[in-house]
Amino acid sequence: MRLPILASILSLLWSSVSAAHPRPGPVWAESAMVKIRPQTPPRVEREVELVGARNEYLSFQVGLHGGASGLKGVRVRLPALWNGPRRIDGANILLYREALLDITRPTPPDEPGRWPDGLIPDVDEVVGEQRSAFPFDVPAQESRAVWVDVRVPENARPGHYLGLVEVTGHGFRESLKVRVTVVDATLASTSPLRTAFLLWPPHVCRAFTGNPSCPVDTQVHLLKQFHRLALSHRFTLASAFPRLPEQPTWDLPDYDTFDARWGPFLDGSAPNPLPGARMTSLQYLGPATAPDLADFQDEARARGWLRRSFDYVGDEPPYGTTWEAVAERARLARSAAPDLRTFLTATVTETESHGLIEDIDILSVLVNFIDGTQPPYEGNQRPKYDAFLARPNRELWLYQSCMSHGCVEGEPPPPENQPGHGWPSYMVDRSAAKARGMQWLTFRMGATGELYYQTVGLLSTAWTTQFRFNGNGDGTLFYPGLTSIIGGTTDVPLPSIRLKLIRQGLQDSEWLKRVSDAGDPTFARQVAEQLIPHAWAIPDDGALFERARLKLIRRYLELRARER
């Protein structure tokens, strides 16, 4: 089976898929790397071809155009994918109607308009309830889209699977062909790229209850759902534990209670579509006292969490935290809990100049400062971190911020933000590629983790506005799935399209690491560098990401074949 699969991957690398009808129709197959907006014209593609490993999520879209009179009562189904007697079906196939965010204040330098982002499920992926994705209408002369996730089961047989997407409505019936090639490999349920995406519980309380100070039991119920959804998208919510607006430290009755609530997410025993998925980071959120830090270190060590735990000793000094406060907190942690890793968002140059290089274990660096366009960080700064990383237990992480588009309203965006270029970005009104590029850049720079400062910043208004720090979606990656919006009987968090793209980037980073670990790190680096030559040059062409990923899969299979 291996040679036919390699041949099919090679053919995908050099062909643009699908048999085309002579004219665009009301329904077409679309890559996950295109954001289908109301003004998107219909296309001719009638089939989609996907390649992936066992335990990997593969995504695509169904585009619909209303034509002259619109489409009424649209429903979309993908019952199963078949490979002889084997099939991929049930909870491994998820469908969502893409909701539009009406953006009146665009992320610079974009224009106002409607962008797809929120995902209303057919059956939600948190509690498995039927929801209100279908039926829906498509207005005349406008386009809409349905997002489809296919998770390849861990026991799937390598080979070619075929299915039909059934699209029906008042007076029409269409079908699209889906071909999935499953390769002989299995992705890990837990991404090898560590992540610490942060979450402030009062924002969750406000979105789901109307009050930022909801009871701890309510927080526990909701936050467990957020953890489950995050882990199924391969990233970690490192700070998603009950807190109140007036109490920035966690509500911690005792460590046995904490372990009972959150231990399953840390050890991988919590139910999840990705079996065994576990958190890769844990932020210490207790009081800044020596006894509390020492107690946490002992408990975390005994329960197997210590290597993933960190104390966030300062944020972007001197702006978020003064350097004096960083020094005080880092030295407190060092003396009270010497095995608890200290975490700081700063450059190595700044950290050294303030005499703190001995006191910091993890430096998280802004993408604009790791390979920048402006002094003092112009050009590739990565070699400056070699000496720091040569010390025991040191790590380099990266993060992005509003500096990807310009933090101050009214100021011009960074000049490098030209079409086909620009920084990684999790903004709604940016290309799909900008959201997928961050993890490629992290690999390219030899970093081992990604920080994101907030995931629910404007959760309570996510369906209507997410404009924050001069960008749409800055610090908001989820949606509140209230029953009044999505139907059913249970409120749940919902993913955005951007979460799906981040998951694709995390899966890409695993393919990069697999090729590297299998014996060809040079090839992996070359593929990443060709795709992203600079941190400020993330391409907007999603097809480039798909082709780069296929190159990695093909190379990995070749390396594996040599071992056998």
C-alpha positions in Angstrom: 0.0 0.0 0.0 2.9 2.4 0.7 4.0 3.0 -2.9 0.5 3.9 -4.2 0.0 6.3 -1.3 3.4 8.0 -2.0 2.4 8.3 -5.6 -0.9 9.9 -4.8 0.8 12.4 -2.5 3.2 13.2 -5.2 0.3 13.8 -7.7 -1.4 16.1 -5.2 1.8 18.1 -4.9 1.9 18.9 -8.6 -1.8 19.1 -9.5 -4.6 21.3 -8.6 -7.3 18.7 -7.6 -10.7 18.1 -8.9 -12.6 17.7 -12.0 -14.2 20.9 -12.9 -17.7 21.5 -14.3 -17.7 24.0 -17.2 -19.6 26.5 -15.1 -19.7 27.3 -11.3 -22.7 25.8 -9.6 -24.5 26.6 -6.4 -22.3 24.2 -4.4 -18.6 23.6 -4.5 -15.8 22.0 -2.5 -13.3 24.4 -0.9 -10.1 24.1 1.0 -10.0 25.0 4.7 -7.5 27.7 3.7 -10.0 30.0 2.1 -12.3 32.3 4.1 -15.6 32.2 2.2 -17.1 35.6 2.5 -20.5 36.8 1.2 -18.9 38.4 -1.9 -16.9 35.2 -2.7 -17.8 34.0 -6.2 -18.9 30.4 -6.7 -16.3 28.0 -8.0 -16.4 24.8 -10.1 -14.7 22.3 -7.8 -16.8 19.2 -7.1 -14.5 17.2 -5.0 -11.8 17.5 -2.3 -8.8 15.4 -1.7 -7.3 15.1 1.8 -4.2 13.3 3.1 -3.5 12.6 6.7 -2.4 10.3 9.5 -4.4 8.4 12.0 -5.6 10.6 14.9 -5.2 13.7 12.7 -8.0 16.2 12.0 -8.5 17.0 8.3 -10.8 19.9 7.4 -12.5 21.3 4.3 -15.4 23.5 3.4 -18.6 23.3 1.4 -19.3 26.6 -0.4 -22.8 27.6 -1.4 -23.9 30.5 -3.6 -27.4 31.8 -3.7 -27.5 32.7 -7.4 -30.3 34.9 -8.6 -33.0 33.7 -6.2 -31.2 32.4 -3.2 -31.2 28.9 -1.6 -33.8 27.9 1.0 -33.7 25.2 3.7 -30.1 24.1 3.1 -28.9 20.9 4.8 -25.5 19.3 4.5 -24.6 15.7 5.4 -21.4 13.5 5.2 -22.6 10.2 6.5 -19.4 8.3 6.2 -16.1 7.7 4.4 -15.5 4.2 3.1 -12.5 2.0 2.5 -13.9 -1.4 1.7 -15.5 -2.7 4.9 -13.8 0.0 7.0 -15.5 3.4 7.5 -14.9 6.7 9.2 -18.2 8.0 10.6 -20.2 9.1 13.7 -18.4 11.5 16.0 -15.3 11.5 13.8 -17.2 13.7 11.3 -18.3 17.1 12.5 -20.2 19.7 10.5 -20.7 23.4 11.3 -22.5 26.3 9.7 -20.1 29.2 9.5 -21.5 32.4 11.1 -20.5 35.8 9.8 -19.1 38.6 12.0 -20.2 42.0 10.7 -17.0 44.1 11.1 -17.5 47.9 11.1 -14.0 48.7 12.6 -11.6 46.6 10.6 -8.2 45.4 11.6 -5.7 47.7 9.8 -5.3 47.9 6.9 -8.5 46.0 6.0 -11.9 47.3 5.0 -15.2 46.9 6.8 -17.2 43.8 5.9 -18.5 40.4 6.9 -16.1 37.6 7.7 -16.8 34.0 8.6 -15.5 32.9 12.1 -18.0 31.5 14.6 -19.0 27.8 14.1 -22.5 26.7 14.8 -22.5 22.9 15.1 -24.8 20.3 13.7 -23.9 18.2 16.7 -21.6 20.0 19.1 -18.3 18.4 20.0 -18.5 19.1 23.8 -21.6 17.3 25.0 -22.8 15.8 21.6 -26.2 17.5 21.4 -28.1 18.2 18.2 -27.9 21.9 17.4 -29.4 24.4 14.9 -26.8 24.5 12.2 -29.3 23.2 9.6 -31.4 24.2 7.8 -30.4 27.6 6.7 -30.9 30.0 3.8 -28.3 31.5 1.4 -29.3 35.0 0.2 -29.4 35.8 -3.5 -26.0 36.8 -5.0 -24.2 35.9 -1.7 -22.1 33.0 -0.6 -22.1 31.0 2.7 -20.1 28.0 3.9 -20.2 24.8 6.0 -17.0 23.7 7.8 -16.3 19.9 7.9 -13.9 18.2 10.3 -12.8 14.6 9.7 -10.8 12.9 12.5 -9.0 9.9 11.2 -9.5 7.1 13.9 -6.5 5.6 15.5 -7.4 2.2 14.1 -8.0 3.4 10.5 -6.4 1.2 7.9 -4.0 3.0 5.6 -5.4 3.6 2.2 -8.0 5.5 0.2 -11.4 6.4 1.6 -14.3 7.8 -0.3 -17.5 9.6 0.7 -20.2 11.9 -0.6 -21.2 15.2 0.9 -25.0 15.5 0.4 -26.4 19.0 0.0 -30.1 19.5 -0.2 -32.6 22.3 -0.1 -35.9 23.5 -1.4 -35.9 22.4 -5.1 -32.3 21.2 -5.3 -30.0 18.3 -4.5 -26.2 18.3 -5.0 -23.3 16.1 -4.0 -19.6 16.6 -3.6 -17.0 13.8 -3.6 -14.5 13.5 -0.7 -11.4 11.5 -1.1 -9.2 10.9 2.0 -5.8 9.1 1.9 -4.8 7.7 5.2 -1.1 7.2 5.5 0.7 4.7 7.8 1.4 7.0 10.7 -0.4 8.2 13.8 -0.2 11.7 15.3 0.1 12.1 19.0 -3.0 13.2 20.9 -0.8 15.8 22.7 1.1 18.2 20.5 4.9 18.1 21.0 4.8 21.9 20.7 4.0 23.1 24.2 1.3 25.8 24.5 0.0 28.1 27.2 -3.1 29.9 26.0 -4.5 32.0 28.9 -8.1 32.4 30.0 -9.7 34.8 32.5 -12.7 33.1 34.1 -14.8 36.2 34.8 -15.1 36.7 31.1 -16.5 33.2 30.8 -18.9 34.0 33.7 -20.1 37.2 32.1 -20.7 35.5 28.7 -22.7 32.5 30.1 -24.4 33.9 33.2 -24.4 37.7 32.7 -22.3 38.2 35.9 -18.5 38.2 36.0 -18.6 36.8 39.6 -20.4 33.4 39.0 -20.1 30.7 41.7 -17.1 28.4 41.8 -19.2 25.4 41.0 -20.5 27.1 37.8 -16.9 28.0 36.9 -15.8 24.5 37.3 -18.5 23.2 35.1 -17.9 25.7 32.3 -14.1 25.6 32.5 -14.0 21.8 32.2 -15.8 22.3 28.9 -13.3 24.8 27.7 -10.4 22.5 28.7 -12.0 19.7 26.7 -12.5 21.8 23.6 -9.0 23.2 23.9 -7.3 19.8 24.2 -9.3 18.5 21.2 -7.7 21.4 19.3 -4.3 20.3 20.6 -3.6 23.4 22.8 -3.5 24.0 26.5 -5.5 26.5 28.6 -2.8 27.0 31.2 -4.7 29.3 33.5 -8.3 28.2 33.1 -9.1 27.6 36.8 -11.8 29.3 39.0 -11.0 32.9 40.0 -13.1 36.0 40.8 -12.7 39.5 39.5 -11.5 40.8 42.9 -9.3 37.6 43.4 -6.6 37.2 40.8 -5.3 34.1 42.5 -7.0 30.7 42.1 -9.8 29.5 44.3 -7.9 26.5 45.8 -9.6 24.7 48.7 -6.8 22.1 48.8 -4.7 20.2 46.3 -6.7 17.0 46.5 -9.8 19.0 45.3 -7.7 20.7 42.6 -6.4 17.2 41.5 -9.9 15.7 41.5 -11.2 18.6 39.2 -8.3 19.2 36.9 -6.0 16.2 37.3 -7.7 14.3 34.4 -6.9 17.1 32.0 -3.3 17.1 33.2 -2.8 13.3 33.1 -4.8 12.7 29.9 -7.6 10.6 31.5 -10.4 13.2 30.8 -12.7 12.1 28.0 -11.6 13.6 24.7 -11.9 12.8 21.0 -8.1 12.7 21.0 -7.5 9.8 23.4 -5.0 10.6 26.2 -4.7 14.3 25.2 -3.2 16.2 28.2 -2.2 19.7 29.1 1.4 20.7 28.3 1.6 23.6 30.7 0.2 24.7 34.1 0.5 28.3 35.4 1.0 28.8 39.1 -1.8 31.1 40.2 -1.4 31.1 43.9 -0.3 33.9 46.3 3.2 35.3 45.8 4.5 34.0 49.1 7.4 31.7 49.8 5.2 29.1 51.7 2.6 29.0 48.9 5.2 28.6 46.2 7.1 25.9 48.1 3.8 24.1 48.7 2.9 24.2 45.1 6.3 22.9 44.0 6.0 19.9 46.4 2.4 19.1 45.3 3.2 19.5 41.6 6.2 17.2 41.9 4.2 14.5 43.8 1.4 14.6 41.2 3.6 14.6 38.1 2.9 18.2 37.1 6.1 20.0 38.0 7.9 19.7 34.6 5.0 21.4 32.9 4.4 24.1 35.6 5.7 27.6 35.6 5.5 30.9 37.5 4.8 33.8 35.3 7.1 36.3 36.9 6.5 39.3 34.6 4.7 40.4 31.5 6.5 42.6 28.9 8.6 44.7 31.3 8.8 47.6 31.7 5.2 48.1 30.3 3.2 45.3 31.9 5.5 44.8 34.9 8.4 46.8 36.1 11.8 45.2 35.9 12.1 45.7 39.7 8.9 43.7 40.2 10.2 41.0 37.8 13.5 40.7 39.8 11.6 40.5 43.1 9.2 37.8 41.9 11.8 35.7 40.1 14.2 35.7 43.0 11.3 34.8 45.4 10.4 31.8 43.2 14.1 30.8 42.9 14.6 30.7 46.6 11.2 29.2 47.7 10.6 26.8 44.8 13.9 26.3 42.9 12.5 23.6 40.7 9.5 25.6 39.6 10.3 27.1 36.3 10.1 30.9 35.9 8.5 32.4 32.8 9.0 35.9 31.4 7.9 37.7 28.2 11.1 39.6 27.3 14.1 39.3 25.0 17.3 37.8 26.0 19.1 41.1 25.5 16.8 42.9 27.9 16.9 40.1 30.4 20.7 40.1 30.4 20.9 43.8 30.7 18.9 43.7 33.9 21.0 40.9 35.4 18.2 38.3 35.5 19.5 35.7 33.0 20.2 33.3 35.9 16.7 33.7 37.3 14.6 32.9 34.2 14.0 29.5 32.7 11.5 30.2 29.9 11.8 33.3 27.7 8.8 34.0 25.6 9.7 36.4 22.8 7.4 38.5 20.6 7.6 37.5 17.0 8.4 41.1 16.1 11.5 40.9 18.2 12.8 37.4 17.1 13.1 38.4 13.4 12.2 42.0 13.1 12.1 44.9 10.7 13.1 47.7 13.2 16.2 48.3 15.3 17.3 47.0 17.8 15.7 43.7 16.6 16.2 44.1 12.9 17.0 40.7 11.2 17.1 37.2 12.7 17.8 37.5 16.4 17.7 33.7 17.0 21.5 33.1 17.4 21.5 35.5 20.4 19.5 32.9 22.3 22.0 30.0 21.9 23.9 30.7 25.1 20.7 31.0 27.1 19.4 27.7 25.7 22.7 26.0 26.4 21.9 26.4 30.2 20.1 23.5 31.8 16.3 23.4 31.5 16.0 26.6 29.5 13.4 27.1 26.8 12.5 29.6 24.1 8.8 30.3 23.4 7.2 32.7 21.0 4.1 34.8 21.0 2.2 37.2 18.8 0.3 40.3 19.8 -1.5 43.4 18.5 1.9 44.5 17.1 1.1 42.2 14.2 -1.3 44.8 12.9 -0.6 47.9 15.0 -1.9 48.3 18.6 -3.0 51.9 18.4 -6.1 52.9 16.5 -5.4 55.6 13.9 -1.8 54.7 13.5 -0.7 53.1 10.2 -0.1 49.4 10.4 3.5 48.0 10.2 4.8 48.7 6.7 5.7 45.1 6.0 1.9 44.2 6.3 1.6 44.0 2.5 -0.5 41.5 0.6 1.3 38.1 0.8 3.4 39.3 3.7 2.9 40.3 7.3 3.2 38.8 10.7 1.3 35.8 12.1 -2.1 36.9 13.2 -5.2 35.5 14.9 -7.5 38.3 13.7 -10.8 37.4 12.2 -10.3 39.7 9.2 -6.9 38.2 8.2 -6.3 35.3 5.8 -6.5 31.8 7.0 -2.8 31.4 6.4 -1.9 34.1 8.9 -3.6 32.0 11.7 -1.8 28.8 10.6 1.6 30.3 10.2 2.5 30.8 13.9 3.4 27.2 14.6 5.6 27.0 11.4 7.4 30.1 12.6 7.9 28.6 16.0 9.6 25.5 14.5 11.6 27.6 12.1 13.0 29.6 15.1 13.8 26.6 17.1 11.3 27.4 19.8 9.5 24.8 21.9 6.4 26.6 23.0 3.7 29.2 22.2 2.1 31.7 24.6 -1.2 33.5 23.8 -2.3 36.1 26.3 -6.1 35.6 26.3 -8.7 33.5 24.6 -12.0 34.9 26.0 -11.4 38.7 26.1 -14.7 39.7 24.4 -16.5 36.3 24.8 -19.7 38.0 25.9 -20.0 40.0 22.7 -18.2 37.6 20.4 -21.2 37.2 18.0 -21.5 40.9 17.4 -18.1 42.6 18.1 -14.6 41.5 18.9 -12.7 44.7 18.3 -10.0 45.0 20.9 -6.5 46.4 20.8 -7.2 47.7 17.4 -7.9 44.2 15.9 -10.9 42.0 15.5 -10.5 38.8 17.6 -7.5 40.0 19.5 -7.7 37.8 22.7 -11.0 36.1 21.7 -10.8 32.6 20.1 -14.0 31.0 21.4 -17.7 31.7 21.1 -20.4 31.3 23.7 -22.7 28.5 22.5 -25.9 29.7 24.4 -28.9 27.6 23.6 -30.7 30.8 22.6 -28.2 31.0 19.7 -27.4 27.3 18.8 -30.4 25.4 20.1 -30.3 22.3 22.3 -30.6 22.2 26.1 -27.0 22.8 27.3 -24.8 25.9 27.0 -21.3 25.1 25.7 -18.2 26.9 24.4 -17.8 26.8 20.6 -14.7 27.0 18.4 -13.9 29.7 15.9 -12.5 29.0 12.5 -9.3 30.4 13.9 -9.1 27.6 16.5 -9.4 25.1 13.6 -6.6 26.8 11.8 -4.4 26.9 14.9 -5.0 23.2 15.3 -3.9 22.7 11.7 -0.7 24.7 12.5 0.0 22.5 15.5 -0.5 19.4 13.4 1.9 20.8 10.9 4.5 21.4 13.6 4.3 17.8 14.5 5.0 16.8 10.9 8.0 19.1 10.9 9.3 17.5 14.1 8.6 14.0 12.8 10.7 14.6 9.7 13.4 16.1 11.7 13.4 13.3 14.3 13.3 10.6 11.6 16.6 11.7 10.3 16.2 14.7 8.0 16.2 18.0 10.0 17.7 19.8 7.1 14.7 19.0 4.9 12.2 20.1 7.6 14.1 23.4 8.1 14.2 24.0 4.3 10.5 23.4 3.9 9.7 25.8 6.8 12.1 28.4 5.5 10.8 28.3 2.0 7.3 28.7 3.2 8.1 31.5 5.8 11.4 33.2 4.9 10.9 35.8 7.6 8.7 36.2 10.7 7.1 39.2 8.9 6.5 37.3 5.6 3.7 34.9 6.3 2.1 34.2 2.9 -1.6 34.6 2.4 -1.8 31.8 -0.2 -3.2 28.8 1.8 -2.3 26.4 -1.0 1.4 27.0 -0.2 0.8 25.6 3.3 -1.0 22.5 2.0 1.8 21.8 -0.5 4.4 22.2 2.2 2.6 19.9 4.5 2.3 17.2 1.8 6.1 17.5 1.2 6.6 16.7 4.9 4.3 13.7 4.9 5.9 12.3 1.8 9.4 12.7 3.2 8.4 11.2 6.5 7.0 8.1 4.8 10.2 7.8 2.7 12.3 7.9 5.9 10.1 5.4 7.6 10.3 3.1 4.6 14.1 3.1 4.7 14.0 2.1 8.4 12.1 -1.0 7.4 
